[in-house]
């Protein structure tokens, strides 16, 4: 149940803000953001150690950020399945998908933001749809942009709907940050309390930073939060590996 929050305001000194919330099994191994890819030395991102790739990649020179979320639809055949973690790397580096063997990928939502545009690709296992996001605030969850693909009666969708209902109006009502060079809490202003969870328990179905015990030793929840801001001056990238802990944030770029 990953979440991306995007604010696109072309007239702002900081036109693009992107909140990336990564939800996974907490036992899954990963490394914090760095420059890991020899074939793409300009990219910065966290590295997934099971499948490779990343969930969010930044190219500071191009002032571009890309992130991927799991989607809905027909899954790829197990034999020859490609990792979705390569998609943010490709998009952040090149600004385009290029040639892909799409049927080898499980469904996904892929966001690519630059200072003058934000694009979203949706792959459901059969059809790839590209759209440009209009100026304003957008939330993307595993049921799609603003939960447009929600299914009635699905427990996961009920959680995502509750999350959207609680957090979207709060992000929209909060003064939009214009991150500069200050500490993370100062830079992100009213959004900082929201990305810390807004006081909602992590077991609550509204939670932006969920933590759910699924039994048999399996715990699913938010494992990291990324904040990125794109402007003509460059990229600001803040990262927390301890969701909800205000002291855990580090500035990456």
Secondary structure, DSSP 4 states (H G I P E B T S, - for coil): --EEEEEE-TTSSS-EEEEEEEEEETTS-EEEEE---GGGTTEEEEEETTT-S-SEEEETTTTEEEEEEE--SPPPPSTTPBPTHHHHHHHHHHSS--S--GGGB--EEEEEEETTEEEEEEE-SS-EEEEEPPSEEEEEETTEETTTT--TT-HHHHHHHHHHHHHHHHHHHSPPP---SS-HHHHHHHHHHHHTTTT--TTSTT-SS-EEEEETTEEEEEEEEEEEEEETTEEEEEEESSTT-GGGEEE--
